[in-house]
C-alpha cells in the first residue's frame, strides 16, 4: 500500500464492507463507503423546473454543478424541514457526483458477509424495498444498506452533463 494518504483511503482492503451510516425518518441506513466522496453541510439548492419532487435541484460545490436528491422523498418517506444536522452526502455515480440529502450523519460501520442479510423479497406500494440491497445486523438493531445504483439509475438525474 502506498504511503500517500489519498491512495490509502481508496485501497479496496481499507473500504471493503464499510458503510457510511446516516438517519432518515428515525431509521438508520448506509451506503458503501467506496461510493462516498465527501459530506458537506446543507447549502442553498437551486431548483430545476419540471423535475420530480425528490430532485431538489443543483448546488455549486467549488465550481462544480452537482444534482441533489432528497433521499427521504426518493424513498417515499415524508418530507422534513432541513435543520442544522441535515447534510449532503456526495456519492459517485457513473464517474460523476450526485448529492443525497440525509437527516443526520451517524458513523462508518463495518458489515462483513456474516453481518449482512439479503433484503426481504417483498414489494410495497412505493417500491422502497427495491432501494435496499441488504440488511446489516448489529446486536440489537438492523440497518438498511442501500443500493446507490438503484436509487440513482431511474431517478431522472442526468449525471452526464456536469464535471466531476
C-alpha positions in Angstrom: 0.0 0.0 0.0 1.3 3.5 -0.9 2.2 5.9 1.9 0.1 8.5 0.1 -2.9 9.2 2.3 -5.4 9.5 -0.5 -4.3 6.3 -2.1 -4.6 4.5 1.3 -8.2 5.7 1.7 -9.1 4.2 -1.7 -7.4 0.9 -1.2 -10.1 -1.9 -1.6 -9.0 -3.6 1.6 -9.4 -0.4 3.5 -13.0 0.3 2.4 -14.4 -3.2 1.8 -17.5 -4.0 3.8 -17.6 -0.5 5.3 -20.8 1.7 5.1 -21.4 5.3 5.8 -24.4 5.3 8.0 -27.0 8.1 8.4 -30.5 8.7 9.6 -33.7 9.2 7.6 -37.0 9.4 9.5 -35.5 7.9 12.7 -34.2 4.9 10.8 -30.6 4.0 10.1 -29.4 3.5 6.5 -26.0 3.0 5.0 -24.2 3.3 1.6 -20.9 1.7 0.7 -18.1 4.0 1.8 -16.3 3.5 -1.5 -19.1 5.4 -3.2 -18.9 8.4 -0.9 -16.6 11.2 -2.0 -17.4 13.8 0.8 -20.0 15.0 3.2 -21.0 18.7 3.0 -23.2 20.9 5.2 -26.6 21.8 3.9 -26.4 24.7 1.5 -28.5 26.6 -0.9 -30.0 24.3 -3.6 -31.1 26.0 -6.8 -34.3 24.4 -8.0 -34.6 22.9 -11.5 -38.0 23.3 -13.1 -40.2 20.4 -14.1 -38.3 17.8 -12.1 -39.8 15.2 -9.7 -40.2 16.5 -6.1 -37.3 14.4 -4.8 -34.9 16.1 -7.2 -34.3 19.2 -5.2 -32.1 20.9 -7.8 -28.4 21.6 -8.1 -25.6 23.0 -5.9 -22.4 24.7 -6.9 -19.6 23.0 -5.0 -16.3 24.6 -5.6 -17.3 25.4 -9.2 -18.9 22.0 -9.9 -22.6 21.9 -10.6 -24.0 18.8 -8.8 -27.6 17.5 -8.8 -29.1 16.9 -5.4 -31.7 14.4 -4.4 -33.7 14.5 -1.1 -33.2 10.8 -0.2 -36.3 10.9 2.1 -38.5 11.9 -0.8 -36.8 9.5 -3.2 -37.7 6.7 -0.8 -41.3 7.8 -0.4 -40.7 9.0 3.2 -42.4 12.2 4.5 -40.6 15.5 3.9 -38.8 17.0 6.9 -37.6 20.6 7.1 -33.9 20.9 6.9 -32.1 21.8 10.1 -28.6 22.2 11.4 -28.0 18.4 11.3 -29.2 18.0 7.7 -26.3 17.4 5.3 -25.5 16.3 1.7 -23.6 13.1 1.1 -21.8 13.3 -2.2 -21.7 9.9 -3.9 -20.1 8.8 -7.1 -22.4 7.5 -9.8 -21.0 6.7 -13.3 -17.9 8.7 -12.6 -19.9 11.8 -11.7 -21.1 13.2 -8.3 -24.7 13.3 -7.1 -25.7 14.8 -3.7 -28.0 12.9 -1.3 -29.7 14.9 1.4 -29.9 13.0 4.7 -31.3 13.9 8.1 -28.1 13.4 10.0 -24.9 11.5 9.9 -24.1 8.6 12.2 -20.7 6.9 11.5 -18.9 4.4 9.4 -19.7 0.9 10.3 -18.3 -2.5 9.2 -20.7 -5.2 8.0 -18.9 -8.2 6.6 -20.9 -11.0 4.9 -21.5 -12.6 8.2 -23.4 -9.5 9.4 -25.4 -8.8 6.2 -28.6 -10.5 5.2 -30.3 -10.3 1.8 -33.1 -7.8 1.7 -36.6 -9.3 2.2 -38.2 -10.1 -1.1 -41.5 -8.1 -0.9 -42.9 -5.2 -2.8 -44.5 -2.2 -1.1 -46.8 0.3 -2.8 -44.0 2.9 -3.2 -41.3 0.4 -4.2 -38.9 1.5 -1.4 -37.8 -2.1 -1.0 -36.0 -2.0 -4.3 -33.6 0.5 -2.9 -32.4 -1.8 -0.1 -29.5 -4.0 -1.2 -29.1 -5.9 2.1 -29.6 -5.6 5.8 -26.8 -5.0 8.2 -27.2 -6.8 11.6 -25.8 -5.4 14.8 -26.6 -6.8 18.3 -30.0 -5.3 18.8 -30.7 -3.4 15.6 -30.7 -3.6 11.9 -29.7 -1.1 9.2 -30.9 -0.9 5.7 -27.9 -1.0 3.3 -28.9 0.9 0.2 -28.2 0.2 -3.5 -26.9 3.5 -4.8 -27.3 2.3 -8.4 -31.0 1.5 -7.9 -31.6 4.9 -6.2 -29.9 6.9 -9.0 -30.4 4.9 -12.2 -34.1 5.7 -12.6 -34.1 9.0 -10.7 -34.2 11.2 -13.8 -30.9 12.7 -12.7 -28.7 13.2 -15.8 -25.2 12.7 -14.4 -23.6 13.1 -17.8 -23.7 16.9 -18.1 -21.6 18.1 -15.1 -17.9 17.9 -14.3 -16.5 15.9 -11.6 
